[in-house]
């Protein structure tokens, strides 16, 4: 799989979300910022992102996936922590 394909699938599942995907064709990191995550536990957030990718994970086409899921407020806080 390619980063753009993963990004497209996740973006379709989370309309209006900010989706960024990086990776080397085997290991990927997905960062999604969306209001859809408000009030969700980390596991619930992961399930939302995994849902459109499950077929590829099961087939082995997508092997390693790291997920970072934030509400817009959580993302702003995380960015401030990165700067310091």
NORWO-V940066 format. One line per field, one symbol per residue. phi: phi as a letter, one per 20 degrees, with the letter a starting at -180 (. if undefined). Layout:
phi->???
This chain:
phi->.dgfffgffffffcgneedcccrdncdccddcdbffegmefgffffffffgfdggffffnfcedcddcccfgffffffffffff
